[in-house]
Amino acid sequence: MSAVLNLSRRAALAGVPGLMLAFSLPGYAQGLAWDAAMGLGPESGEGAEDLNAWIRIAPNNVVTFQVGASEMGQGVLTSLPMILAEELDVPWELVRAEASPAHKDFGRPVGGGPVKMQLTGGSESIKGYAPMLQEVGAVARGMLISAAAGLWGVEESTCSTSAGTVISGEQSITYGELAELAALEKPKKRGIKAKGDYTLRGTSPQRLDIPPKTDGTAQFATDFIHPPGRPDMKALVGSVRHCPHFGGKVASVDDTAARKMPGVQDILVIDEFTIVAVADTFWRAKQAALAVDVTWEMGEGAGLDDAEIGARMAGDLWQGKRLFKQGKYKIPEDAKAITVRYEVPYLAHAMMEPLVAAAWVQPNRVDVWAGTQAQQADRKLAAKAAGLSKKQTFIHTLMLGGGFGRRSFADFTELAVKVAMNFEVPVKVQWTREQCFTRGYYRPRMICEQTAVLGDDGMPTHWNAGFAGQNPGEIVLPGFLHESKVAYALVTGGMGGHMPYTVPNMMVNYAHTELPIHVGWWRSVEGSTNGFFRECFVDELAHAAGQDPIAYRRKLMAEHPRELRVYEAALTAAGPAPAGTHRGTAIFESFGSICAEVIDIRIEDGRVIPVNVGASIDCGDVIHPDTVRAQVMGALTMGLSEAFYGQVNFVDGAAQQSNFHNYQIMRMDQAPTVNVELVISGEKLGGVGEPGLPPIAGALCNAIFAATGTRIRSLPIGDQLKG
């Protein structure tokens, strides 16, 4: 990302060549100052409360757009500018993108509700920001037309736009040439383009983030050395050691030896459970952190191992609330019921770039540089930690080396601020991968017991599902919401009324298990568990009914034509099963998109070899087709990896996995061939970053049963097929 000074609006309009468009629209805030990710200017705080969205048009016709969402490989630095460029009517080769400042006015609706947040998660960046960007682009285009009409003395109705140019009869003028005049026009609401007029959306131009990632100019928090414009001020580096026991804390510390090591500036204990060694280089800081002689108090973690966790969850099963009821859901006493229990483990986010954030705390401002998914939360906690106001707090969003939900928790940015408060220069607090595993916000361990009764035609007449485990939202949701529909949806989504299957009598029950282990969102949240639970159970019902599982699903989806269409598309994408392979299928809707997957596998010496995957997704409309396909491929590959290997075990409340040597991930040579079919339904925009993950574990385990006759009811698969 290029460096841009944080100018006030007045200074920007007076001193920056070209046009900066800020908008005051119904429901939108007044214009903010330009505040790009790497900007640090003398006036960066002035007027910083007023902007929602804006565009800059330079004399050379280049259009720069600030993106409210964070780029972590999912392509938002391309897809969101495409929406804007389509409405603005500007050629793609003239479009640039930068990260926006952290500010509430960059919030987008969360979960389709009234609450707005600047948050990259829930696969909602496109559907959340699209309406805003369409309106912003249309308003900007209208301002340019008004300026041109006034210049030429013609009616606006005679003017049109094309490729960054306003045209009226024989007259034409570029946006860059109109910039200063257009800046004087009063923004007003304009109509957006009809779908039939799109020329950019639905195509796959080169992504804007790929060149800088390729040539090394992309800025990640790990790259931070000094504040922009201050090469004389090299940042110190902090290395962390967290208490490994959840519910525990530091009991005693002897840092005498560590303080004598070369380059060490200080040894800090933060919040009673984290030690941070600060030195002039990362290696020296890491060695000093390891040299600290510390005794940990286990606290609530004492005795908390896998067996104890499992026992607590099993004891809670069916003791919770009935969240969904349909028809006469109680299983008849004389019915021949099919009951199966499934279980999944804790999972780590295991991003390629470990957590890192840099902070600089000055008397009247605090700056944080981080690859973050949650700028508003970071800003709030950074301000509180530094004892300053939010107006004095600046979050500079850099590229993310993976997130999957972990970087939506602000603990790593807050920690950087707390450490930096002890120094006059910036401090980059770098976690090792081992410490990321130690202090994770894991995907919760969960058990799900399902009971069904089949009718004479083999179709389910009754279906009850009971869940027990922690809730991924329990850390961030206030206590009064822990037993709300919002919290329950994070566990039970995709079950009950959210299914693509017709079942007349249903019930869903969830019991929340209280444990000190931190849990949180993990890619696809409840979809990562329920795609396995539900889709494996459907396969078991088909087998009990003596029916082919593909035909069985078709019958269950007969009243759900959109889902059935997606399912058929996945079968088409998979093609005929290769000789010697066995097939499994699954379908799941999440984040407003429907995804189906078909996998063909071979079994060799007790090992499962994924050969081919056919996938389909209906996300309503498609902005950048190549990005959608890539996200489905990446998500299902991640899902396969976790189904085969993923788990975090606990002893005395401490995670036993610490790096990729004992948290195995699938290697490139194990990956199957994948073909993704896009189903364009024209429905509302859905997400694409996560929906490719939920179906794959269920499809895989269904294929394993087809190949071996063995049911996989607990993940990971591991060596369950070996004698």
PEBEL-V575094 format. One record per backbone hydrogen bond with DSSP energy under -1.0 kcal/mol. CO is the residue of the C=O (numbers start at 1). NH is the residue of the N-H. If there is no record, write none. Layout:
# PEBEL-V575094
co:CO nh:NH
co:CO nh:NH
This chain:
# PEBEL-V575094
co:5 nh:7
co:8 nh:12
co:9 nh:13
co:10 nh:14
co:11 nh:15
co:12 nh:16
co:19 nh:57
co:21 nh:55
co:25 nh:28
co:36 nh:39
co:41 nh:44
co:43 nh:46
co:45 nh:48
co:47 nh:50
co:55 nh:21
co:56 nh:64
co:57 nh:19
co:58 nh:61
co:62 nh:58
co:63 nh:96
co:64 nh:56
co:65 nh:98
co:67 nh:100
co:71 nh:400
co:75 nh:78
co:75 nh:79
co:76 nh:80
co:78 nh:82
co:79 nh:83
co:80 nh:84
co:81 nh:85
co:82 nh:86
co:83 nh:87
co:84 nh:88
co:85 nh:89
co:85 nh:90
co:89 nh:164
co:91 nh:94
co:92 nh:95
co:94 nh:63
co:96 nh:65
co:98 nh:67
co:103 nh:106
co:104 nh:107
co:108 nh:117
co:110 nh:113
co:115 nh:110
co:117 nh:108
co:117 nh:119
co:118 nh:376
co:121 nh:124
co:124 nh:128
co:125 nh:129
co:126 nh:130
co:129 nh:133
co:130 nh:134
co:131 nh:135
co:132 nh:136
co:133 nh:137
co:134 nh:138
co:135 nh:139
co:136 nh:140
co:137 nh:141
co:138 nh:142
co:139 nh:143
co:140 nh:144
co:141 nh:145
co:142 nh:146
co:143 nh:147
co:144 nh:148
co:145 nh:149
co:146 nh:150
co:147 nh:151
co:148 nh:152
co:149 nh:153
co:149 nh:154
co:155 nh:158
co:156 nh:159
co:160 nh:167
co:164 nh:175
co:165 nh:162
co:166 nh:173
co:167 nh:160
co:168 nh:171
co:171 nh:168
co:173 nh:166
co:174 nh:178
co:178 nh:182
co:179 nh:183
co:181 nh:184
co:182 nh:185
co:194 nh:197
co:195 nh:198
co:200 nh:203
co:209 nh:213
co:210 nh:214
co:211 nh:215
co:212 nh:218
co:219 nh:399
co:220 nh:223
co:221 nh:224
co:225 nh:235
co:227 nh:230
co:230 nh:233
co:236 nh:428
co:237 nh:279
co:238 nh:430
co:239 nh:277
co:241 nh:275
co:245 nh:248
co:247 nh:300
co:249 nh:297
co:252 nh:295
co:254 nh:293
co:255 nh:259
co:258 nh:261
co:261 nh:264
co:266 nh:278
co:268 nh:276
co:270 nh:273
co:270 nh:274
co:272 nh:250
co:273 nh:243
co:274 nh:270
co:275 nh:241
co:276 nh:268
co:277 nh:239
co:278 nh:265
co:278 nh:266
co:279 nh:237
co:281 nh:285
co:282 nh:286
co:283 nh:287
co:284 nh:288
co:285 nh:289
co:286 nh:290
co:287 nh:291
co:293 nh:254
co:295 nh:251
co:295 nh:252
co:297 nh:249
co:298 nh:301
co:299 nh:302
co:301 nh:304
co:303 nh:305
co:304 nh:653
co:305 nh:309
co:306 nh:310
co:307 nh:311
co:308 nh:312
co:309 nh:313
co:310 nh:314
co:311 nh:315
co:312 nh:316
co:313 nh:317
co:316 nh:319
co:321 nh:510
co:324 nh:508
co:326 nh:506
co:327 nh:329
co:332 nh:335
co:335 nh:337
co:338 nh:452
co:340 nh:450
co:342 nh:448
co:343 nh:715
co:344 nh:446
co:346 nh:648
co:347 nh:443
co:355 nh:431
co:357 nh:429
co:358 nh:369
co:359 nh:427
co:360 nh:367
co:365 nh:362
co:366 nh:394
co:367 nh:360
co:368 nh:396
co:369 nh:358
co:370 nh:372
co:370 nh:398
co:373 nh:120
co:374 nh:378
co:375 nh:379
co:376 nh:380
co:377 nh:381
co:378 nh:382
co:379 nh:383
co:380 nh:384
co:381 nh:385
co:382 nh:386
co:383 nh:387
co:383 nh:388
co:390 nh:393
co:392 nh:366
co:394 nh:368
co:396 nh:370
co:400 nh:402
co:401 nh:353
co:403 nh:406
co:405 nh:408
co:406 nh:409
co:407 nh:373
co:410 nh:414
co:411 nh:415
co:412 nh:416
co:413 nh:417
co:414 nh:418
co:415 nh:419
co:416 nh:420
co:417 nh:421
co:419 nh:422
co:420 nh:423
co:426 nh:236
co:427 nh:359
co:428 nh:238
co:429 nh:357
co:432 nh:436
co:433 nh:437
co:434 nh:438
co:435 nh:439
co:442 nh:520
co:443 nh:347
co:446 nh:344
co:447 nh:468
co:448 nh:342
co:449 nh:466
co:450 nh:340
co:451 nh:464
co:452 nh:338
co:453 nh:461
co:453 nh:462
co:455 nh:458
co:459 nh:455
co:461 nh:505
co:462 nh:453
co:463 nh:507
co:464 nh:451
co:465 nh:509
co:466 nh:449
co:467 nh:511
co:468 nh:447
co:469 nh:513
co:471 nh:474
co:473 nh:477
co:478 nh:481
co:479 nh:482
co:481 nh:484
co:484 nh:488
co:485 nh:489
co:488 nh:491
co:488 nh:492
co:489 nh:493
co:492 nh:495
co:495 nh:498
co:496 nh:499
co:505 nh:463
co:506 nh:326
co:507 nh:465
co:508 nh:323
co:508 nh:324
co:509 nh:467
co:510 nh:321
co:511 nh:469
co:518 nh:442
co:522 nh:525
co:524 nh:527
co:525 nh:528
co:526 nh:530
co:527 nh:531
co:529 nh:533
co:530 nh:534
co:531 nh:535
co:532 nh:536
co:533 nh:537
co:534 nh:538
co:535 nh:539
co:536 nh:540
co:537 nh:541
co:538 nh:542
co:539 nh:543
co:540 nh:544
co:541 nh:545
co:542 nh:547
co:543 nh:546
co:548 nh:552
co:549 nh:553
co:550 nh:554
co:551 nh:555
co:552 nh:556
co:553 nh:557
co:555 nh:558
co:556 nh:502
co:557 nh:560
co:560 nh:564
co:561 nh:565
co:562 nh:566
co:563 nh:567
co:564 nh:568
co:565 nh:569
co:566 nh:570
co:567 nh:571
co:568 nh:572
co:569 nh:573
co:570 nh:574
co:571 nh:575
co:578 nh:581
co:582 nh:601
co:584 nh:599
co:586 nh:597
co:588 nh:595
co:590 nh:593
co:591 nh:687
co:593 nh:590
co:594 nh:618
co:595 nh:588
co:596 nh:616
co:597 nh:586
co:598 nh:614
co:599 nh:584
co:600 nh:611
co:600 nh:612
co:601 nh:582
co:602 nh:609
co:604 nh:607
co:607 nh:604
co:609 nh:602
co:611 nh:673
co:612 nh:600
co:613 nh:675
co:614 nh:598
co:615 nh:677
co:616 nh:596
co:617 nh:679
co:618 nh:594
co:619 nh:621
co:619 nh:686
co:620 nh:682
co:623 nh:202
co:624 nh:628
co:625 nh:629
co:626 nh:630
co:627 nh:631
co:628 nh:632
co:629 nh:633
co:630 nh:634
co:631 nh:635
co:632 nh:636
co:633 nh:637
co:634 nh:638
co:635 nh:639
co:636 nh:640
co:637 nh:641
co:638 nh:642
co:639 nh:643
co:640 nh:644
co:641 nh:645
co:643 nh:717
co:644 nh:718
co:649 nh:656
co:650 nh:306
co:651 nh:654
co:653 nh:246
co:654 nh:651
co:659 nh:662
co:667 nh:670
co:668 nh:671
co:673 nh:613
co:675 nh:615
co:677 nh:617
co:690 nh:693
co:693 nh:696
co:695 nh:699
co:696 nh:700
co:697 nh:701
co:698 nh:702
co:699 nh:703
co:700 nh:704
co:701 nh:705
co:702 nh:706
co:703 nh:707
co:704 nh:708
co:705 nh:709
co:713 nh:343
co:717 nh:720
co:719 nh:722
